[in-house]
Amino acid sequence: MENFTPISALIGGGLIGLASGLYLLLNGRIAGISGILGGLLTPTKGGSAVFERLAFIIGLVVGPFILMNATEIEAQSVVTSSLPVIIVAGLLVGLGTTIGSGCTSGHGICGLSRFSLRSLVATLSFMAAGFVTVLVTRHLMGGM
């Protein structure tokens, strides 16, 4: 149980909830990453919406590096899969977010907090697919 960190998990979860709530209150939009990224790739609104989305994505990428350099916190996971596996996984995630009309952050964080039945079904589907994927790739196929 050395990786059990309930305090940092509660703080992190609280910050995610606060950020998504503020994003909804201040911008009137859901903080779903696939929607933000999709809107950045196919902009339909003015320049301020593009800047807002770009700032959000840059913050997601740069924020952890700033935290790791400003503190003694180290990365908790390291990607060891090959580049082709990562590319296929990314494409499958993109396909899944398109089919599911959103991603885990949009449905799991924002949708569930609004008591959306559609988000509950989507989140349960994401979780089930993740469980099956781990079972197949790590246990039945011996890891990738």
C-alpha positions in Angstrom: 0.0 0.0 0.0 3.0 2.3 -0.5 1.2 4.1 -3.4 -1.9 4.8 -1.4 -2.0 8.6 -1.1 -5.5 9.7 -0.1 -4.6 13.2 0.9 -3.0 14.1 -2.4 -5.8 12.3 -4.3 -8.4 14.3 -2.4 -6.5 17.6 -3.1 -6.1 16.7 -6.8 -9.7 15.7 -7.2 -10.8 18.9 -5.5 -8.7 21.0 -7.8 -10.1 19.2 -10.8 -13.6 19.8 -9.6 -12.9 23.4 -8.8 -11.3 24.0 -12.2 -14.1 22.3 -14.1 -16.8 24.1 -12.1 -15.1 27.5 -12.7 -14.7 26.7 -16.4 -18.5 26.1 -16.6 -19.4 29.1 -14.5 -17.0 31.6 -16.2 -17.3 30.3 -19.8 -20.6 28.5 -19.9 -18.9 25.4 -21.4 -18.0 21.9 -20.2 -14.3 21.2 -19.5 -14.2 18.1 -21.7 -10.8 17.8 -23.2 -11.9 16.1 -26.4 -14.3 18.9 -27.1 -11.7 21.6 -26.3 -9.1 19.9 -28.5 -11.7 19.2 -31.2 -12.8 22.8 -31.2 -9.1 23.9 -31.5 -8.6 21.6 -34.5 -11.8 22.8 -36.2 -12.5 26.3 -34.9 -15.9 27.7 -35.6 -15.9 30.7 -33.3 -13.8 33.9 -33.1 -10.1 34.2 -32.1 -10.8 34.5 -28.3 -12.3 30.9 -28.3 -9.3 29.6 -30.1 -6.9 31.4 -27.7 -8.9 30.0 -24.7 -8.7 26.5 -25.9 -5.1 26.7 -26.9 -4.2 28.1 -23.4 -6.2 25.2 -21.8 -4.3 22.5 -23.8 -0.9 24.2 -23.3 -1.6 24.3 -19.5 -2.4 20.6 -19.5 0.9 19.8 -21.2 3.2 22.4 -19.5 1.7 22.4 -16.0 3.1 19.0 -14.9 6.6 20.0 -16.1 6.4 23.2 -14.1 5.3 21.3 -11.0 8.0 18.7 -11.3 10.7 21.5 -11.8 9.3 23.7 -9.0 9.0 20.9 -6.4 10.5 17.5 -5.7 7.5 15.7 -7.2 8.5 13.0 -9.7 6.4 11.5 -12.5 4.3 8.6 -11.2 4.1 6.7 -14.4 6.4 6.2 -17.4 5.2 5.1 -20.9 7.1 2.1 -22.0 5.0 1.1 -25.1 6.4 1.5 -28.6 5.5 4.4 -30.8 3.2 2.4 -33.1 1.2 1.1 -30.0 0.9 4.7 -28.7 -0.3 5.9 -32.1 -2.9 3.2 -32.4 -4.0 3.8 -28.8 -4.4 7.5 -29.5 -6.4 6.8 -32.6 -8.7 4.4 -30.8 -9.2 6.9 -28.0 -10.1 9.6 -30.6 -12.5 7.2 -32.2 -14.0 6.3 -28.8 -14.5 9.9 -27.9 -16.2 10.6 -31.2 -18.6 7.6 -30.8 -19.2 8.4 -27.1 -19.8 12.1 -27.8 -17.1 13.1 -25.3 -14.2 11.9 -23.2 -13.8 10.7 -19.7 -13.2 14.3 -18.4 -16.4 15.6 -20.1 -18.6 12.7 -19.1 -16.9 11.4 -15.9 -16.2 14.7 -14.2 -18.5 17.3 -15.7 -21.4 15.1 -16.8 -21.7 13.0 -13.6 -21.6 16.2 -11.5 -24.6 17.4 -13.5 -26.4 14.0 -12.9 -26.4 13.3 -16.6 -27.7 9.8 -17.3 -25.9 9.8 -20.7 -22.7 10.6 -18.9 -23.2 7.8 -16.4 -23.7 5.3 -19.2 -20.7 6.7 -21.1 -18.5 6.6 -17.9 -19.5 3.0 -17.1 -18.7 2.0 -20.7 -15.3 3.7 -20.6 -14.5 1.9 -17.3 -15.7 -1.5 -18.7 -13.6 -1.0 -21.8 -10.6 -0.2 -19.7 -11.0 -3.2 -17.5 -11.4 -5.5 -20.6 -8.4 -3.9 -22.3 -6.1 -4.4 -19.2 -7.4 -8.0 -18.9 -6.6 -8.8 -22.5 -3.3 -6.9 -23.0 -1.7 -7.5 -19.6 -3.0 -10.8 -18.5 -4.2 -12.8 -21.5 -1.6 -11.6 -24.1 1.2 -11.3 -21.5 1.7 -7.5 -21.8 2.6 -5.3 -24.7 
